[in-house]
Amino acid sequence: MTIQILQTTKDKADIQFSIDDLLILNNALNEVCNGIKLSEFSTRMGASREEVKILLKSINKLIHALRSSETLDVRLADKEGKLK
């Protein structure tokens, strides 16, 4: 696993993940959203199920871009699902 913290501010962190790390994160979020029933989801995750699904879709899109060697500007969506 290779995770590097590139820069942090009060409310943001720029972090570099390897594709293997992204796959672990993707799989964990997928399980939480789709595989297991988690009581008090929002309380435990700190976000609604829909917000986590938006993050999951963004990470999944990034993984697919990396695997296909595309040069792609993949940005995470905001809480309404809109790209920032």
PyMOL Python script that loads the backbone (N, CA, C, O; Angstrom):
from pymol import cmd

cmd.read_pdbstr("""\
ATOM      1  N   MET A   1       0.831  -1.177   0.000  1.00  0.00           N
ATOM      2  CA  MET A   1       0.000   0.000   0.000  1.00  0.00           C
ATOM      3  C   MET A   1       0.872   1.235   0.000  1.00  0.00           C
ATOM      4  O   MET A   1       1.859   1.332   0.729  1.00  0.00           O
ATOM      5  N   THR A   2       0.482   2.164  -0.831  1.00  0.00           N
ATOM      6  CA  THR A   2       1.237   3.388  -0.945  1.00  0.00           C
ATOM      7  C   THR A   2       0.291   4.571  -0.888  1.00  0.00           C
ATOM      8  O   THR A   2      -0.361   4.904  -1.877  1.00  0.00           O
ATOM      9  N   ILE A   3       0.220   5.199   0.265  1.00  0.00           N
ATOM     10  CA  ILE A   3      -0.596   6.394   0.422  1.00  0.00           C
ATOM     11  C   ILE A   3       0.347   7.515   0.849  1.00  0.00           C
ATOM     12  O   ILE A   3       1.106   7.381   1.810  1.00  0.00           O
ATOM     13  N   GLN A   4       0.282   8.614   0.119  1.00  0.00           N
ATOM     14  CA  GLN A   4       1.109   9.767   0.464  1.00  0.00           C
ATOM     15  C   GLN A   4       0.215  10.976   0.680  1.00  0.00           C
ATOM     16  O   GLN A   4      -0.663  11.269  -0.132  1.00  0.00           O
ATOM     17  N   ILE A   5       0.445  11.669   1.774  1.00  0.00           N
ATOM     18  CA  ILE A   5      -0.253  12.923   2.028  1.00  0.00           C
ATOM     19  C   ILE A   5       0.571  14.024   1.373  1.00  0.00           C
ATOM     20  O   ILE A   5       1.715  14.276   1.752  1.00  0.00           O
ATOM     21  N   LEU A   6      -0.031  14.671   0.386  1.00  0.00           N
ATOM     22  CA  LEU A   6       0.686  15.689  -0.365  1.00  0.00           C
ATOM     23  C   LEU A   6       0.563  17.074   0.258  1.00  0.00           C
ATOM     24  O   LEU A   6       1.533  17.831   0.311  1.00  0.00           O
ATOM     25  N   GLN A   7      -0.636  17.394   0.725  1.00  0.00           N
ATOM     26  CA  GLN A   7      -0.871  18.715   1.306  1.00  0.00           C
ATOM     27  C   GLN A   7      -2.151  18.671   2.125  1.00  0.00           C
ATOM     28  O   GLN A   7      -3.093  17.957   1.782  1.00  0.00           O
ATOM     29  N   THR A   8      -2.179  19.429   3.197  1.00  0.00           N
ATOM     30  CA  THR A   8      -3.394  19.528   3.997  1.00  0.00           C
ATOM     31  C   THR A   8      -3.690  20.983   4.310  1.00  0.00           C
ATOM     32  O   THR A   8      -2.792  21.819   4.413  1.00  0.00           O
ATOM     33  N   THR A   9      -4.969  21.257   4.456  1.00  0.00           N
ATOM     34  CA  THR A   9      -5.433  22.550   4.938  1.00  0.00           C
ATOM     35  C   THR A   9      -6.437  22.262   6.044  1.00  0.00           C
ATOM     36  O   THR A   9      -6.593  21.115   6.466  1.00  0.00           O
ATOM     37  N   LYS A  10      -7.104  23.284   6.505  1.00  0.00           N
ATOM     38  CA  LYS A  10      -8.056  23.120   7.605  1.00  0.00           C
ATOM     39  C   LYS A  10      -9.160  22.115   7.294  1.00  0.00           C
ATOM     40  O   LYS A  10      -9.570  21.357   8.174  1.00  0.00           O
ATOM     41  N   ASP A  11      -9.645  22.100   6.056  1.00  0.00           N
ATOM     42  CA  ASP A  11     -10.778  21.238   5.711  1.00  0.00           C
ATOM     43  C   ASP A  11     -10.567  20.395   4.464  1.00  0.00           C
ATOM     44  O   ASP A  11     -11.534  19.929   3.861  1.00  0.00           O
ATOM     45  N   LYS A  12      -9.298  20.191   4.066  1.00  0.00           N
ATOM     46  CA  LYS A  12      -9.028  19.444   2.844  1.00  0.00           C
ATOM     47  C   LYS A  12      -7.670  18.759   2.945  1.00  0.00           C
ATOM     48  O   LYS A  12      -6.737  19.282   3.555  1.00  0.00           O
ATOM     49  N   ALA A  13      -7.579  17.576   2.334  1.00  0.00           N
ATOM     50  CA  ALA A  13      -6.300  16.874   2.248  1.00  0.00           C
ATOM     51  C   ALA A  13      -6.117  16.379   0.819  1.00  0.00           C
ATOM     52  O   ALA A  13      -7.016  15.762   0.247  1.00  0.00           O
ATOM     53  N   ASP A  14      -4.967  16.649   0.256  1.00  0.00           N
ATOM     54  CA  ASP A  14      -4.604  16.100  -1.052  1.00  0.00           C
ATOM     55  C   ASP A  14      -3.783  14.845  -0.777  1.00  0.00           C
ATOM     56  O   ASP A  14      -2.689  14.907  -0.217  1.00  0.00           O
ATOM     57  N   ILE A  15      -4.336  13.707  -1.185  1.00  0.00           N
ATOM     58  CA  ILE A  15      -3.726  12.419  -0.878  1.00  0.00           C
ATOM     59  C   ILE A  15      -3.517  11.645  -2.163  1.00  0.00           C
ATOM     60  O   ILE A  15      -4.375  11.641  -3.045  1.00  0.00           O
ATOM     61  N   GLN A  16      -2.380  10.995  -2.263  1.00  0.00           N
ATOM     62  CA  GLN A  16      -2.073  10.169  -3.420  1.00  0.00           C
ATOM     63  C   GLN A  16      -2.248   8.701  -3.027  1.00  0.00           C
ATOM     64  O   GLN A  16      -1.635   8.229  -2.069  1.00  0.00           O
ATOM     65  N   PHE A  17      -3.097   7.980  -3.785  1.00  0.00           N
ATOM     66  CA  PHE A  17      -3.365   6.569  -3.546  1.00  0.00           C
ATOM     67  C   PHE A  17      -2.827   5.734  -4.703  1.00  0.00           C
ATOM     68  O   PHE A  17      -2.847   6.171  -5.853  1.00  0.00           O
ATOM     69  N   SER A  18      -2.351   4.543  -4.398  1.00  0.00           N
ATOM     70  CA  SER A  18      -2.044   3.595  -5.468  1.00  0.00           C
ATOM     71  C   SER A  18      -3.368   3.003  -5.949  1.00  0.00           C
ATOM     72  O   SER A  18      -4.386   3.118  -5.268  1.00  0.00           O
ATOM     73  N   ILE A  19      -3.352   2.376  -7.111  1.00  0.00           N
ATOM     74  CA  ILE A  19      -4.583   1.761  -7.609  1.00  0.00           C
ATOM     75  C   ILE A  19      -5.031   0.642  -6.666  1.00  0.00           C
ATOM     76  O   ILE A  19      -6.231   0.422  -6.503  1.00  0.00           O
ATOM     77  N   ASP A  20      -4.099  -0.059  -6.053  1.00  0.00           N
ATOM     78  CA  ASP A  20      -4.464  -1.118  -5.094  1.00  0.00           C
ATOM     79  C   ASP A  20      -5.200  -0.534  -3.889  1.00  0.00           C
ATOM     80  O   ASP A  20      -6.161  -1.129  -3.402  1.00  0.00           O
ATOM     81  N   ASP A  21      -4.754   0.624  -3.408  1.00  0.00           N
ATOM     82  CA  ASP A  21      -5.434   1.287  -2.299  1.00  0.00           C
ATOM     83  C   ASP A  21      -6.832   1.731  -2.706  1.00  0.00           C
ATOM     84  O   ASP A  21      -7.780   1.601  -1.932  1.00  0.00           O
ATOM     85  N   LEU A  22      -6.957   2.256  -3.919  1.00  0.00           N
ATOM     86  CA  LEU A  22      -8.270   2.670  -4.415  1.00  0.00           C
ATOM     87  C   LEU A  22      -9.215   1.480  -4.516  1.00  0.00           C
ATOM     88  O   LEU A  22     -10.403   1.605  -4.219  1.00  0.00           O
ATOM     89  N   LEU A  23      -8.699   0.329  -4.934  1.00  0.00           N
ATOM     90  CA  LEU A  23      -9.529  -0.874  -5.025  1.00  0.00           C
ATOM     91  C   LEU A  23     -10.023  -1.303  -3.643  1.00  0.00           C
ATOM     92  O   LEU A  23     -11.179  -1.701  -3.499  1.00  0.00           O
ATOM     93  N   ILE A  24      -9.170  -1.229  -2.637  1.00  0.00           N
ATOM     94  CA  ILE A  24      -9.575  -1.572  -1.266  1.00  0.00           C
ATOM     95  C   ILE A  24     -10.667  -0.618  -0.797  1.00  0.00           C
ATOM     96  O   ILE A  24     -11.683  -1.054  -0.256  1.00  0.00           O
ATOM     97  N   LEU A  25     -10.466   0.663  -0.999  1.00  0.00           N
ATOM     98  CA  LEU A  25     -11.456   1.658  -0.604  1.00  0.00           C
ATOM     99  C   LEU A  25     -12.765   1.454  -1.361  1.00  0.00           C
ATOM    100  O   LEU A  25     -13.840   1.516  -0.765  1.00  0.00           O
ATOM    101  N   ASN A  26     -12.683   1.214  -2.657  1.00  0.00           N
ATOM    102  CA  ASN A  26     -13.860   0.950  -3.481  1.00  0.00           C
ATOM    103  C   ASN A  26     -14.631  -0.264  -2.972  1.00  0.00           C
ATOM    104  O   ASN A  26     -15.853  -0.214  -2.832  1.00  0.00           O
ATOM    105  N   ASN A  27     -13.924  -1.340  -2.700  1.00  0.00           N
ATOM    106  CA  ASN A  27     -14.574  -2.567  -2.248  1.00  0.00           C
ATOM    107  C   ASN A  27     -15.213  -2.399  -0.867  1.00  0.00           C
ATOM    108  O   ASN A  27     -16.297  -2.922  -0.611  1.00  0.00           O
ATOM    109  N   ALA A  28     -14.541  -1.673   0.008  1.00  0.00           N
ATOM    110  CA  ALA A  28     -15.098  -1.437   1.348  1.00  0.00           C
ATOM    111  C   ALA A  28     -16.369  -0.591   1.268  1.00  0.00           C
ATOM    112  O   ALA A  28     -17.367  -0.907   1.916  1.00  0.00           O
ATOM    113  N   LEU A  29     -16.335   0.471   0.481  1.00  0.00           N
ATOM    114  CA  LEU A  29     -17.521   1.306   0.333  1.00  0.00           C
ATOM    115  C   LEU A  29     -18.661   0.548  -0.336  1.00  0.00           C
ATOM    116  O   LEU A  29     -19.826   0.721   0.022  1.00  0.00           O
ATOM    117  N   ASN A  30     -18.322  -0.287  -1.302  1.00  0.00           N
ATOM    118  CA  ASN A  30     -19.343  -1.093  -1.970  1.00  0.00           C
ATOM    119  C   ASN A  30     -20.015  -2.042  -0.980  1.00  0.00           C
ATOM    120  O   ASN A  30     -21.237  -2.190  -1.002  1.00  0.00           O
ATOM    121  N   GLU A  31     -19.245  -2.676  -0.127  1.00  0.00           N
ATOM    122  CA  GLU A  31     -19.810  -3.580   0.884  1.00  0.00           C
ATOM    123  C   GLU A  31     -20.721  -2.835   1.842  1.00  0.00           C
ATOM    124  O   GLU A  31     -21.811  -3.304   2.170  1.00  0.00           O
ATOM    125  N   VAL A  32     -20.269  -1.671   2.290  1.00  0.00           N
ATOM    126  CA  VAL A  32     -21.059  -0.886   3.238  1.00  0.00           C
ATOM    127  C   VAL A  32     -22.372  -0.431   2.598  1.00  0.00           C
ATOM    128  O   VAL A  32     -23.419  -0.430   3.246  1.00  0.00           O
ATOM    129  N   CYS A  33     -22.309  -0.049   1.331  1.00  0.00           N
ATOM    130  CA  CYS A  33     -23.509   0.460   0.650  1.00  0.00           C
ATOM    131  C   CYS A  33     -24.438  -0.648   0.155  1.00  0.00           C
ATOM    132  O   CYS A  33     -25.659  -0.495   0.185  1.00  0.00           O
ATOM    133  N   ASN A  34     -23.870  -1.748  -0.296  1.00  0.00           N
ATOM    134  CA  ASN A  34     -24.666  -2.747  -1.005  1.00  0.00           C
ATOM    135  C   ASN A  34     -24.629  -4.156  -0.436  1.00  0.00           C
ATOM    136  O   ASN A  34     -25.503  -4.965  -0.745  1.00  0.00           O
ATOM    137  N   GLY A  35     -23.637  -4.466   0.387  1.00  0.00           N
ATOM    138  CA  GLY A  35     -23.458  -5.843   0.801  1.00  0.00           C
ATOM    139  C   GLY A  35     -23.982  -6.185   2.181  1.00  0.00           C
ATOM    140  O   GLY A  35     -24.493  -7.283   2.404  1.00  0.00           O
ATOM    141  N   ILE A  36     -23.858  -5.251   3.101  1.00  0.00           N
ATOM    142  CA  ILE A  36     -24.271  -5.523   4.473  1.00  0.00           C
ATOM    143  C   ILE A  36     -25.291  -4.481   4.914  1.00  0.00           C
ATOM    144  O   ILE A  36     -25.287  -3.344   4.441  1.00  0.00           O
ATOM    145  N   LYS A  37     -26.145  -4.882   5.810  1.00  0.00           N
ATOM    146  CA  LYS A  37     -27.108  -3.934   6.373  1.00  0.00           C
ATOM    147  C   LYS A  37     -26.449  -3.297   7.585  1.00  0.00           C
ATOM    148  O   LYS A  37     -26.064  -3.984   8.532  1.00  0.00           O
ATOM    149  N   LEU A  38     -26.327  -2.001   7.545  1.00  0.00           N
ATOM    150  CA  LEU A  38     -25.659  -1.268   8.598  1.00  0.00           C
ATOM    151  C   LEU A  38     -26.684  -0.377   9.294  1.00  0.00           C
ATOM    152  O   LEU A  38     -27.182   0.589   8.716  1.00  0.00           O
ATOM    153  N   SER A  39     -26.986  -0.718  10.540  1.00  0.00           N
ATOM    154  CA  SER A  39     -27.939   0.118  11.273  1.00  0.00           C
ATOM    155  C   SER A  39     -27.302   1.472  11.561  1.00  0.00           C
ATOM    156  O   SER A  39     -26.089   1.578  11.741  1.00  0.00           O
ATOM    157  N   GLU A  40     -28.127   2.488  11.603  1.00  0.00           N
ATOM    158  CA  GLU A  40     -27.660   3.847  11.847  1.00  0.00           C
ATOM    159  C   GLU A  40     -26.543   4.234  10.873  1.00  0.00           C
ATOM    160  O   GLU A  40     -25.504   4.760  11.274  1.00  0.00           O
ATOM    161  N   PHE A  41     -26.777   3.965   9.604  1.00  0.00           N
ATOM    162  CA  PHE A  41     -25.771   4.180   8.560  1.00  0.00           C
ATOM    163  C   PHE A  41     -25.146   5.564   8.648  1.00  0.00           C
ATOM    164  O   PHE A  41     -23.924   5.688   8.720  1.00  0.00           O
ATOM    165  N   SER A  42     -25.966   6.599   8.644  1.00  0.00           N
ATOM    166  CA  SER A  42     -25.449   7.976   8.625  1.00  0.00           C
ATOM    167  C   SER A  42     -24.602   8.287   9.848  1.00  0.00           C
ATOM    168  O   SER A  42     -23.578   8.962   9.740  1.00  0.00           O
ATOM    169  N   THR A  43     -25.018   7.806  10.996  1.00  0.00           N
ATOM    170  CA  THR A  43     -24.265   8.050  12.218  1.00  0.00           C
ATOM    171  C   THR A  43     -22.913   7.348  12.165  1.00  0.00           C
ATOM    172  O   THR A  43     -21.892   7.935  12.521  1.00  0.00           O
ATOM    173  N   ARG A  44     -22.907   6.112  11.727  1.00  0.00           N
ATOM    174  CA  ARG A  44     -21.662   5.339  11.697  1.00  0.00           C
ATOM    175  C   ARG A  44     -20.705   5.792  10.600  1.00  0.00           C
ATOM    176  O   ARG A  44     -19.489   5.784  10.791  1.00  0.00           O
ATOM    177  N   MET A  45     -21.248   6.184   9.456  1.00  0.00           N
ATOM    178  CA  MET A  45     -20.414   6.561   8.318  1.00  0.00           C
ATOM    179  C   MET A  45     -20.106   8.059   8.274  1.00  0.00           C
ATOM    180  O   MET A  45     -19.150   8.474   7.618  1.00  0.00           O
ATOM    181  N   GLY A  46     -20.909   8.871   8.966  1.00  0.00           N
ATOM    182  CA  GLY A  46     -20.698  10.304   8.918  1.00  0.00           C
ATOM    183  C   GLY A  46     -21.247  10.941   7.652  1.00  0.00           C
ATOM    184  O   GLY A  46     -20.960  12.100   7.351  1.00  0.00           O
ATOM    185  N   ALA A  47     -22.038  10.175   6.918  1.00  0.00           N
ATOM    186  CA  ALA A  47     -22.654  10.643   5.671  1.00  0.00           C
ATOM    187  C   ALA A  47     -23.833   9.739   5.363  1.00  0.00           C
ATOM    188  O   ALA A  47     -23.914   8.611   5.850  1.00  0.00           O
ATOM    189  N   SER A  48     -24.741  10.246   4.554  1.00  0.00           N
ATOM    190  CA  SER A  48     -25.880   9.417   4.163  1.00  0.00           C
ATOM    191  C   SER A  48     -25.444   8.328   3.188  1.00  0.00           C
ATOM    192  O   SER A  48     -24.370   8.409   2.592  1.00  0.00           O
ATOM    193  N   ARG A  49     -26.283   7.317   3.034  1.00  0.00           N
ATOM    194  CA  ARG A  49     -25.997   6.242   2.085  1.00  0.00           C
ATOM    195  C   ARG A  49     -25.834   6.809   0.672  1.00  0.00           C
ATOM    196  O   ARG A  49     -24.957   6.375  -0.074  1.00  0.00           O
ATOM    197  N   GLU A  50     -26.671   7.768   0.308  1.00  0.00           N
ATOM    198  CA  GLU A  50     -26.586   8.364  -1.034  1.00  0.00           C
ATOM    199  C   GLU A  50     -25.276   9.127  -1.222  1.00  0.00           C
ATOM    200  O   GLU A  50     -24.684   9.068  -2.299  1.00  0.00           O
ATOM    201  N   GLU A  51     -24.816   9.838  -0.198  1.00  0.00           N
ATOM    202  CA  GLU A  51     -23.537  10.546  -0.287  1.00  0.00           C
ATOM    203  C   GLU A  51     -22.380   9.562  -0.462  1.00  0.00           C
ATOM    204  O   GLU A  51     -21.465   9.810  -1.248  1.00  0.00           O
ATOM    205  N   VAL A  52     -22.420   8.457   0.263  1.00  0.00           N
ATOM    206  CA  VAL A  52     -21.365   7.451   0.141  1.00  0.00           C
ATOM    207  C   VAL A  52     -21.415   6.796  -1.234  1.00  0.00           C
ATOM    208  O   VAL A  52     -20.369   6.499  -1.812  1.00  0.00           O
ATOM    209  N   LYS A  53     -22.605   6.568  -1.762  1.00  0.00           N
ATOM    210  CA  LYS A  53     -22.727   5.994  -3.109  1.00  0.00           C
ATOM    211  C   LYS A  53     -22.156   6.922  -4.167  1.00  0.00           C
ATOM    212  O   LYS A  53     -21.577   6.456  -5.149  1.00  0.00           O
ATOM    213  N   ILE A  54     -22.309   8.228  -3.985  1.00  0.00           N
ATOM    214  CA  ILE A  54     -21.721   9.192  -4.917  1.00  0.00           C
ATOM    215  C   ILE A  54     -20.199   9.105  -4.876  1.00  0.00           C
ATOM    216  O   ILE A  54     -19.545   9.115  -5.919  1.00  0.00           O
ATOM    217  N   LEU A  55     -19.635   9.020  -3.670  1.00  0.00           N
ATOM    218  CA  LEU A  55     -18.191   8.852  -3.520  1.00  0.00           C
ATOM    219  C   LEU A  55     -17.739   7.547  -4.162  1.00  0.00           C
ATOM    220  O   LEU A  55     -16.726   7.515  -4.860  1.00  0.00           O
ATOM    221  N   LEU A  56     -18.484   6.478  -3.932  1.00  0.00           N
ATOM    222  CA  LEU A  56     -18.168   5.179  -4.520  1.00  0.00           C
ATOM    223  C   LEU A  56     -18.138   5.260  -6.043  1.00  0.00           C
ATOM    224  O   LEU A  56     -17.226   4.720  -6.670  1.00  0.00           O
ATOM    225  N   LYS A  57     -19.113   5.922  -6.640  1.00  0.00           N
ATOM    226  CA  LYS A  57     -19.151   6.066  -8.103  1.00  0.00           C
ATOM    227  C   LYS A  57     -17.941   6.846  -8.611  1.00  0.00           C
ATOM    228  O   LYS A  57     -17.375   6.507  -9.650  1.00  0.00           O
ATOM    229  N   SER A  58     -17.544   7.885  -7.883  1.00  0.00           N
ATOM    230  CA  SER A  58     -16.383   8.678  -8.291  1.00  0.00           C
ATOM    231  C   SER A  58     -15.108   7.849  -8.238  1.00  0.00           C
ATOM    232  O   SER A  58     -14.290   7.912  -9.156  1.00  0.00           O
ATOM    233  N   ILE A  59     -14.931   7.079  -7.183  1.00  0.00           N
ATOM    234  CA  ILE A  59     -13.747   6.239  -7.044  1.00  0.00           C
ATOM    235  C   ILE A  59     -13.752   5.155  -8.118  1.00  0.00           C
ATOM    236  O   ILE A  59     -12.714   4.851  -8.705  1.00  0.00           O
ATOM    237  N   ASN A  60     -14.919   4.575  -8.373  1.00  0.00           N
ATOM    238  CA  ASN A  60     -15.036   3.550  -9.407  1.00  0.00           C
ATOM    239  C   ASN A  60     -14.670   4.107 -10.776  1.00  0.00           C
ATOM    240  O   ASN A  60     -13.984   3.443 -11.553  1.00  0.00           O
ATOM    241  N   LYS A  61     -15.116   5.302 -11.072  1.00  0.00           N
ATOM    242  CA  LYS A  61     -14.797   5.961 -12.341  1.00  0.00           C
ATOM    243  C   LYS A  61     -13.291   6.178 -12.461  1.00  0.00           C
ATOM    244  O   LYS A  61     -12.716   5.973 -13.530  1.00  0.00           O
ATOM    245  N   LEU A  62     -12.663   6.587 -11.384  1.00  0.00           N
ATOM    246  CA  LEU A  62     -11.220   6.794 -11.378  1.00  0.00           C
ATOM    247  C   LEU A  62     -10.476   5.489 -11.621  1.00  0.00           C
ATOM    248  O   LEU A  62      -9.528   5.459 -12.406  1.00  0.00           O
ATOM    249  N   ILE A  63     -10.884   4.420 -10.971  1.00  0.00           N
ATOM    250  CA  ILE A  63     -10.241   3.113 -11.154  1.00  0.00           C
ATOM    251  C   ILE A  63     -10.342   2.673 -12.608  1.00  0.00           C
ATOM    252  O   ILE A  63      -9.357   2.215 -13.188  1.00  0.00           O
ATOM    253  N   HIS A  64     -11.514   2.808 -13.196  1.00  0.00           N
ATOM    254  CA  HIS A  64     -11.685   2.426 -14.596  1.00  0.00           C
ATOM    255  C   HIS A  64     -10.806   3.267 -15.514  1.00  0.00           C
ATOM    256  O   HIS A  64     -10.249   2.745 -16.480  1.00  0.00           O
ATOM    257  N   ALA A  65     -10.673   4.550 -15.229  1.00  0.00           N
ATOM    258  CA  ALA A  65      -9.814   5.416 -16.026  1.00  0.00           C
ATOM    259  C   ALA A  65      -8.352   4.997 -15.907  1.00  0.00           C
ATOM    260  O   ALA A  65      -7.629   4.959 -16.903  1.00  0.00           O
ATOM    261  N   LEU A  66      -7.918   4.682 -14.688  1.00  0.00           N
ATOM    262  CA  LEU A  66      -6.533   4.251 -14.484  1.00  0.00           C
ATOM    263  C   LEU A  66      -6.248   2.930 -15.190  1.00  0.00           C
ATOM    264  O   LEU A  66      -5.191   2.760 -15.797  1.00  0.00           O
ATOM    265  N   ARG A  67      -7.177   2.013 -15.109  1.00  0.00           N
ATOM    266  CA  ARG A  67      -6.996   0.703 -15.745  1.00  0.00           C
ATOM    267  C   ARG A  67      -6.947   0.799 -17.269  1.00  0.00           C
ATOM    268  O   ARG A  67      -6.268   0.010 -17.925  1.00  0.00           O
ATOM    269  N   SER A  68      -7.660   1.757 -17.819  1.00  0.00           N
ATOM    270  CA  SER A  68      -7.677   1.892 -19.272  1.00  0.00           C
ATOM    271  C   SER A  68      -6.632   2.899 -19.753  1.00  0.00           C
ATOM    272  O   SER A  68      -6.557   3.211 -20.942  1.00  0.00           O
ATOM    273  N   SER A  69      -5.833   3.397 -18.822  1.00  0.00           N
ATOM    274  CA  SER A  69      -4.771   4.367 -19.117  1.00  0.00           C
ATOM    275  C   SER A  69      -5.299   5.630 -19.775  1.00  0.00           C
ATOM    276  O   SER A  69      -4.584   6.281 -20.537  1.00  0.00           O
ATOM    277  N   GLU A  70      -6.535   5.977 -19.490  1.00  0.00           N
ATOM    278  CA  GLU A  70      -7.097   7.212 -20.016  1.00  0.00           C
ATOM    279  C   GLU A  70      -6.539   8.390 -19.239  1.00  0.00           C
ATOM    280  O   GLU A  70      -6.267   8.286 -18.043  1.00  0.00           O
ATOM    281  N   THR A  71      -6.375   9.486 -19.913  1.00  0.00           N
ATOM    282  CA  THR A  71      -6.095  10.738 -19.232  1.00  0.00           C
ATOM    283  C   THR A  71      -7.447  11.361 -18.991  1.00  0.00           C
ATOM    284  O   THR A  71      -8.119  11.804 -19.923  1.00  0.00           O
ATOM    285  N   LEU A  72      -7.835  11.391 -17.755  1.00  0.00           N
ATOM    286  CA  LEU A  72      -9.187  11.805 -17.438  1.00  0.00           C
ATOM    287  C   LEU A  72      -9.178  12.678 -16.203  1.00  0.00           C
ATOM    288  O   LEU A  72      -8.524  12.361 -15.210  1.00  0.00           O
ATOM    289  N   ASP A  73      -9.896  13.764 -16.269  1.00  0.00           N
ATOM    290  CA  ASP A  73     -10.052  14.636 -15.112  1.00  0.00           C
ATOM    291  C   ASP A  73     -11.224  14.097 -14.301  1.00  0.00           C
ATOM    292  O   ASP A  73     -12.377  14.432 -14.573  1.00  0.00           O
ATOM    293  N   VAL A  74     -10.937  13.279 -13.324  1.00  0.00           N
ATOM    294  CA  VAL A  74     -11.977  12.687 -12.496  1.00  0.00           C
ATOM    295  C   VAL A  74     -12.067  13.500 -11.226  1.00  0.00           C
ATOM    296  O   VAL A  74     -11.118  13.560 -10.445  1.00  0.00           O
ATOM    297  N   ARG A  75     -13.205  14.123 -11.025  1.00  0.00           N
ATOM    298  CA  ARG A  75     -13.421  14.932  -9.843  1.00  0.00           C
ATOM    299  C   ARG A  75     -14.521  14.297  -9.018  1.00  0.00           C
ATOM    300  O   ARG A  75     -15.473  13.735  -9.559  1.00  0.00           O
ATOM    301  N   LEU A  76     -14.387  14.388  -7.725  1.00  0.00           N
ATOM    302  CA  LEU A  76     -15.413  13.846  -6.850  1.00  0.00           C
ATOM    303  C   LEU A  76     -16.649  14.715  -6.904  1.00  0.00           C
ATOM    304  O   LEU A  76     -16.567  15.935  -7.038  1.00  0.00           O
ATOM    305  N   ALA A  77     -17.778  14.075  -6.799  1.00  0.00           N
ATOM    306  CA  ALA A  77     -19.044  14.790  -6.829  1.00  0.00           C
ATOM    307  C   ALA A  77     -19.353  15.363  -5.451  1.00  0.00           C
ATOM    308  O   ALA A  77     -18.890  14.854  -4.430  1.00  0.00           O
ATOM    309  N   ASP A  78     -20.141  16.426  -5.442  1.00  0.00           N
ATOM    310  CA  ASP A  78     -20.582  16.990  -4.176  1.00  0.00           C
ATOM    311  C   ASP A  78     -21.761  16.178  -3.643  1.00  0.00           C
ATOM    312  O   ASP A  78     -22.118  15.152  -4.222  1.00  0.00           O
ATOM    313  N   LYS A  79     -22.351  16.617  -2.572  1.00  0.00           N
ATOM    314  CA  LYS A  79     -23.411  15.853  -1.914  1.00  0.00           C
ATOM    315  C   LYS A  79     -24.649  15.688  -2.771  1.00  0.00           C
ATOM    316  O   LYS A  79     -25.462  14.798  -2.519  1.00  0.00           O
ATOM    317  N   GLU A  80     -24.806  16.534  -3.783  1.00  0.00           N
ATOM    318  CA  GLU A  80     -25.942  16.404  -4.692  1.00  0.00           C
ATOM    319  C   GLU A  80     -25.581  15.597  -5.933  1.00  0.00           C
ATOM    320  O   GLU A  80     -26.415  15.433  -6.823  1.00  0.00           O
ATOM    321  N   GLY A  81     -24.360  15.094  -6.005  1.00  0.00           N
ATOM    322  CA  GLY A  81     -23.944  14.292  -7.140  1.00  0.00           C
ATOM    323  C   GLY A  81     -23.373  15.093  -8.289  1.00  0.00           C
ATOM    324  O   GLY A  81     -23.099  14.545  -9.357  1.00  0.00           O
ATOM    325  N   LYS A  82     -23.187  16.402  -8.076  1.00  0.00           N
ATOM    326  CA  LYS A  82     -22.636  17.257  -9.119  1.00  0.00           C
ATOM    327  C   LYS A  82     -21.137  17.310  -8.985  1.00  0.00           C
ATOM    328  O   LYS A  82     -20.613  17.394  -7.875  1.00  0.00           O
ATOM    329  N   LEU A  83     -20.422  17.261 -10.128  1.00  0.00           N
ATOM    330  CA  LEU A  83     -18.971  17.327 -10.091  1.00  0.00           C
ATOM    331  C   LEU A  83     -18.532  18.711  -9.681  1.00  0.00           C
ATOM    332  O   LEU A  83     -19.110  19.719 -10.088  1.00  0.00           O
ATOM    333  N   LYS A  84     -17.495  18.735  -8.865  1.00  0.00           N
ATOM    334  CA  LYS A  84     -16.952  20.022  -8.388  1.00  0.00           C
ATOM    335  C   LYS A  84     -15.998  20.571  -9.428  1.00  0.00           C
ATOM    336  O   LYS A  84     -15.426  21.644  -9.236  1.00  0.00           O
TER     337      LYS A  84
END
""", "prot")
cmd.dss("prot")
cmd.show_as("cartoon", "prot")
cmd.util.cbc("prot")
cmd.orient("prot")
